[in-house]
Amino acid sequence: MDGDATIAQERPDSPDARALIDELETHLASRYPAASRHGFSVERLVAQAVDFFVLRVAGEPAGCGGILFVDGYGEVKRMYVRPGFRGRGYGRVILQHLADHARSHGVTRLRLETGVHQDEAIGLYEAMGFRRIPPFGPYVPDPLSLCYELDLGPDQDPDLERFVEAQAPVYQTVVAELRAGRKASHWMWFIFPQIAGLGHSAMAQRYAIESLGEARAYLAHPVLGERLRTCAALVAAAGGGSAEAILGPIDALKLRSSMTLFHRAAADEPIFRAVLDRFYDGVPDAATDEILDRLSRRPAGA
């Protein structure tokens, strides 16, 4: 998340929250008939004690979302990011915050209902691991409606501090080298991480990402996620021609695998696809995809 972005709980009937909810409802009303719109009004959000959060960027309200706690699960309510703030990962930040909030209340499942025309939102939900389910609770079958569930499981955060510690003394140097269009020092492993199984050196193994879940946690980390997006944007904009010219031939391969991993983890974020498009004709790394496919077919608990 940007350094000037904050997210905080507040009442749904505060002026900023009400304005965001009104914008969302106006948007939905242009796409769906009343019978297919199930969003709570501000008054109902208050009456049913929905825990509600507003995301601000440089003090400006940029998005919102809430959780209605129901017996056995939490239901995501009124997820919204204003158009001018989209494409910067804020939807993911809000949803991750709601998931963490649910876990802190002992809830292990999130559910939500959304409309079939909400392509960006659906892409985000599926990228974060939500799966389609039949209508639940008050919802009934509707061709304009989709329902999703996310199994939060136990709260087992990966050891991401190893990346924070490795980046601390060199991050400003990394930024300077990428802006200059030429890598001159050694930092690739922990700036552009790869999926586990590609590298075999001690450094490659220490800074490998074990799963799509860990990749999503990396993106949601308040320091690491924004640094990765910044570095990806810098390399995409760098002069110097090819990835090999900017990074060297070996690290150009690592960049391709890293961008493939994070594009698979966050298909709704355009920057990782942009790097693949610029340097690799939009073709992802086959070895990374093979490992991810193998992981996806591994039985639970294996």
C-alpha positions as CSV (number, residue, x, y, z in Angstrom):
1,M,0.0,0.0,0.0
2,D,1.2,3.5,-0.8
3,G,2.9,5.3,2.1
4,D,0.1,7.9,2.0
5,A,-2.7,5.3,2.1
6,T,-4.5,4.4,5.3
7,I,-7.5,2.2,6.2
8,A,-9.5,2.7,9.3
9,Q,-12.8,1.5,10.8
10,E,-15.7,4.1,10.9
11,R,-19.4,4.3,10.9
12,P,-21.1,3.6,7.6
13,D,-23.2,6.8,8.1
14,S,-20.1,9.1,8.3
15,P,-20.1,11.6,5.4
16,D,-17.2,10.0,3.6
17,A,-18.6,6.4,3.9
18,R,-22.0,7.5,2.8
19,A,-20.6,9.2,-0.3
20,L,-18.7,6.1,-1.3
21,I,-21.8,3.9,-0.7
22,D,-23.9,6.2,-2.7
23,E,-21.4,6.1,-5.6
24,L,-21.4,2.3,-5.6
25,E,-25.2,2.1,-5.6
26,T,-25.4,4.6,-8.5
27,H,-23.0,2.4,-10.5
28,L,-24.9,-0.8,-9.7
29,A,-28.2,0.7,-10.5
30,S,-27.0,1.5,-14.0
31,R,-26.2,-2.2,-14.5
32,Y,-28.8,-4.3,-12.6
33,P,-32.5,-4.2,-11.9
34,A,-33.6,-3.6,-8.3
35,A,-34.4,-7.3,-7.8
36,S,-30.8,-8.2,-8.5
37,R,-29.2,-5.5,-6.2
38,H,-28.7,-6.8,-2.7
39,G,-26.4,-4.2,-1.2
40,F,-27.3,-2.9,2.3
41,S,-28.4,0.7,2.6
42,V,-26.4,2.9,5.0
43,E,-29.2,2.6,7.5
44,R,-29.2,-1.2,7.3
45,L,-25.4,-1.3,7.6
46,V,-25.7,0.6,10.9
47,A,-28.7,-1.4,12.1
48,Q,-27.0,-4.7,11.5
49,A,-23.7,-3.6,13.1
50,V,-21.6,-4.2,10.0
51,D,-17.9,-3.5,10.7
52,F,-17.1,-0.9,8.1
53,F,-13.7,0.5,6.8
54,V,-12.7,3.4,4.6
55,L,-9.5,3.5,2.7
56,R,-8.0,7.0,2.2
57,V,-5.1,8.0,-0.1
58,A,-3.4,11.3,1.0
59,G,-6.5,11.9,3.1
60,E,-9.0,11.5,0.2
61,P,-11.6,8.7,0.5
62,A,-10.7,6.1,-2.1
63,G,-12.6,3.0,-1.3
64,C,-14.5,1.0,1.4
65,G,-15.7,-2.4,2.5
66,G,-17.4,-4.0,5.4
67,I,-18.1,-7.3,7.1
68,L,-21.4,-8.6,8.4
69,F,-20.7,-11.3,11.0
70,V,-23.1,-14.2,10.5
71,D,-23.2,-17.5,12.4
72,G,-20.3,-19.4,11.0
73,Y,-18.9,-16.9,8.5
74,G,-18.3,-13.3,7.6
75,E,-20.0,-11.7,4.6
76,V,-18.2,-9.0,2.7
77,K,-20.4,-5.9,2.2
78,R,-20.1,-2.8,0.0
79,M,-16.7,-3.4,-1.5
80,Y,-15.8,-0.4,-3.6
81,V,-12.8,1.5,-5.0
82,R,-13.4,4.8,-6.8
83,P,-12.5,4.7,-10.5
84,G,-9.6,7.2,-10.2
85,F,-7.9,4.9,-7.7
86,R,-8.3,1.6,-9.5
87,G,-5.4,-0.4,-10.9
88,R,-3.2,0.4,-7.9
89,G,-4.0,-2.6,-5.7
90,Y,-6.3,-0.8,-3.3
91,G,-9.1,-3.4,-3.8
92,R,-6.7,-6.1,-2.7
93,V,-5.7,-4.0,0.3
94,I,-9.3,-3.6,1.4
95,L,-10.2,-7.2,0.9
96,Q,-7.0,-8.4,2.7
97,H,-7.8,-6.1,5.6
98,L,-11.3,-7.5,5.8
99,A,-9.9,-11.1,5.8
100,D,-7.5,-10.2,8.6
101,H,-10.3,-8.5,10.6
102,A,-12.5,-11.6,10.2
103,R,-9.6,-13.8,11.4
104,S,-9.1,-11.6,14.5
105,H,-12.8,-12.4,15.3
106,G,-12.3,-16.1,15.0
107,V,-14.0,-16.4,11.6
108,T,-12.5,-18.8,9.1
109,R,-14.8,-18.3,6.1
110,L,-15.6,-15.2,4.1
111,R,-18.6,-15.1,1.7
112,L,-19.9,-12.5,-0.7
113,E,-22.4,-12.0,-3.4
114,T,-21.6,-9.9,-6.5
115,G,-23.0,-9.2,-10.0
116,V,-22.0,-11.0,-13.1
117,H,-20.9,-7.8,-14.8
118,Q,-18.4,-6.8,-12.1
119,D,-15.4,-8.2,-14.1
120,E,-12.7,-6.4,-12.2
121,A,-14.1,-7.4,-8.8
122,I,-14.6,-11.0,-9.9
123,G,-11.0,-11.1,-11.1
124,L,-9.8,-9.8,-7.7
125,Y,-11.9,-12.3,-5.8
126,E,-10.7,-15.3,-7.8
127,A,-7.1,-14.1,-7.7
128,M,-7.3,-14.0,-4.0
129,G,-8.6,-17.6,-3.8
130,F,-12.4,-17.2,-3.6
131,R,-14.3,-20.0,-5.1
132,R,-17.8,-20.1,-6.6
133,I,-20.5,-21.5,-4.4
134,P,-24.3,-21.8,-4.6
135,P,-26.5,-19.0,-3.3
136,F,-26.2,-18.8,0.5
137,G,-28.2,-17.1,3.3
138,P,-30.8,-14.7,1.9
139,Y,-29.7,-15.1,-1.7
140,V,-31.7,-17.1,-4.3
141,P,-30.7,-18.3,-7.8
142,D,-30.4,-15.3,-10.1
143,P,-28.7,-15.2,-13.6
144,L,-27.2,-11.8,-12.7
145,S,-25.8,-12.9,-9.3
146,L,-22.7,-14.9,-8.3
147,C,-21.7,-16.1,-4.8
148,Y,-18.2,-16.8,-3.6
149,E,-16.4,-18.2,-0.5
150,L,-12.9,-17.9,0.8
151,D,-11.6,-20.4,3.4
152,L,-9.4,-18.3,5.6
153,G,-8.0,-21.3,7.5
154,P,-5.6,-20.8,10.4
155,D,-3.8,-17.6,10.6
156,Q,-0.4,-18.7,9.5
157,D,1.5,-15.7,8.2
158,P,4.6,-16.6,6.1
159,D,8.0,-15.4,7.2
160,L,8.2,-12.3,5.1
161,E,10.5,-10.4,7.4
162,R,13.4,-12.1,5.7
163,F,12.6,-10.0,2.6
164,V,12.2,-6.8,4.7
165,E,15.6,-7.3,6.4
166,A,17.4,-8.1,3.1
167,Q,15.9,-5.1,1.3
168,A,16.5,-2.5,4.1
169,P,20.2,-1.7,3.3
170,V,19.9,-1.8,-0.5
171,Y,16.4,-0.7,-1.6
172,Q,17.4,2.9,-2.5
173,T,20.3,1.5,-4.5
174,V,17.9,-0.8,-6.3
175,V,15.6,2.1,-7.2
176,A,18.6,4.2,-8.4
177,E,19.9,1.3,-10.6
178,L,16.5,0.6,-12.1
179,R,15.9,4.3,-12.9
180,A,19.3,4.3,-14.6
181,G,18.3,1.3,-16.6
182,R,21.2,-0.9,-15.6
183,K,21.5,-3.3,-12.6
184,A,25.0,-3.1,-11.1
185,S,24.8,-4.9,-7.7
186,H,23.3,-8.1,-6.3
187,W,19.7,-8.1,-5.1
188,M,17.6,-10.0,-7.6
189,W,16.6,-12.8,-5.2
190,F,14.8,-10.7,-2.7
191,I,13.5,-7.8,-4.9
192,F,11.9,-10.0,-7.6
193,P,11.3,-13.3,-5.9
194,Q,10.5,-16.6,-7.8
195,I,8.4,-19.6,-7.0
196,A,10.2,-22.3,-5.0
197,G,11.8,-25.0,-7.2
198,L,13.4,-22.9,-9.8
199,G,16.7,-21.9,-8.1
200,H,19.0,-24.2,-6.2
201,S,21.5,-21.8,-4.6
202,A,21.3,-21.0,-0.9
203,M,20.1,-17.5,-1.7
204,A,17.5,-18.7,-4.2
205,Q,16.1,-21.2,-1.7
206,R,16.0,-18.7,1.2
207,Y,14.1,-16.1,-0.8
208,A,11.8,-18.5,-2.7
209,I,8.0,-18.0,-2.6
210,E,6.4,-21.3,-1.6
211,S,2.9,-20.8,-3.0
212,L,0.4,-18.4,-4.6
213,G,-0.8,-17.9,-1.0
214,E,2.6,-16.6,0.0
215,A,2.8,-14.5,-3.1
216,R,-0.6,-12.9,-2.3
217,A,0.6,-12.3,1.3
218,Y,3.7,-10.6,-0.1
219,L,1.6,-8.3,-2.3
220,A,-0.6,-7.5,0.7
221,H,2.4,-6.7,3.0
222,P,2.5,-2.9,3.7
223,V,6.2,-2.6,2.7
224,L,7.0,-5.4,0.3
225,G,3.9,-5.2,-1.9
226,E,4.4,-1.6,-2.8
227,R,8.1,-2.0,-3.3
228,L,7.5,-4.8,-5.8
229,R,5.0,-2.7,-7.7
230,T,7.4,0.2,-7.7
231,C,10.3,-1.9,-8.9
232,A,8.2,-3.6,-11.6
233,A,7.0,-0.2,-12.8
234,L,10.6,1.1,-12.9
235,V,11.9,-1.8,-14.9
236,A,9.0,-1.6,-17.3
237,A,9.8,2.1,-17.9
238,A,13.6,1.7,-18.0
239,G,15.6,2.6,-21.1
240,G,18.2,0.3,-22.3
241,G,16.2,-2.0,-24.5
242,S,15.9,-5.6,-23.5
243,A,15.7,-7.2,-20.1
244,E,19.0,-8.8,-20.7
245,A,20.6,-5.3,-21.3
246,I,19.1,-3.9,-18.1
247,L,19.6,-6.9,-15.8
248,G,21.9,-9.3,-17.5
249,P,20.9,-12.7,-19.1
250,I,20.5,-14.7,-15.9
251,D,18.5,-12.1,-14.0
252,A,16.3,-11.5,-17.1
253,L,15.2,-15.1,-16.7
254,K,14.5,-14.5,-13.0
255,L,12.4,-11.4,-13.8
256,R,10.3,-13.3,-16.2
257,S,9.6,-16.0,-13.6
258,S,8.9,-13.5,-10.9
259,M,6.5,-11.4,-13.0
260,T,4.7,-14.7,-14.0
261,L,4.3,-15.7,-10.4
262,F,2.9,-12.3,-9.3
263,H,0.7,-12.0,-12.4
264,R,-0.9,-15.3,-11.5
265,A,-1.3,-14.2,-7.9
266,A,-2.8,-10.9,-8.8
267,A,-4.3,-11.0,-12.3
268,D,-6.2,-7.8,-11.6
269,E,-3.0,-5.8,-11.2
270,P,-1.7,-4.6,-14.7
271,I,1.9,-3.9,-13.9
272,F,3.1,-7.5,-13.9
273,R,1.5,-8.2,-17.2
274,A,3.0,-5.0,-18.5
275,V,6.5,-6.2,-17.7
276,L,5.8,-9.5,-19.5
277,D,4.4,-7.6,-22.5
278,R,7.4,-5.3,-22.8
279,F,10.2,-7.8,-22.5
280,Y,8.7,-11.3,-23.3
281,D,6.0,-10.6,-25.9
282,G,3.4,-11.3,-23.2
283,V,4.5,-14.9,-22.8
284,P,4.7,-16.1,-19.2
285,D,7.5,-18.3,-17.8
286,A,6.5,-21.9,-18.6
287,A,8.6,-23.4,-15.7
288,T,6.8,-21.2,-13.2
289,D,3.4,-22.1,-14.6
290,E,4.3,-25.8,-14.4
291,I,5.2,-25.6,-10.7
292,L,2.0,-23.5,-10.0
293,D,-0.1,-26.1,-11.8
294,R,1.5,-28.9,-9.9
295,L,0.9,-27.1,-6.6
296,S,-2.8,-26.5,-7.5
297,R,-3.3,-30.2,-8.1
298,R,-1.6,-31.3,-4.8
299,P,-4.1,-32.8,-2.3
300,A,-4.8,-30.6,0.7
301,G,-2.3,-31.3,3.5
302,A,0.2,-33.0,1.2
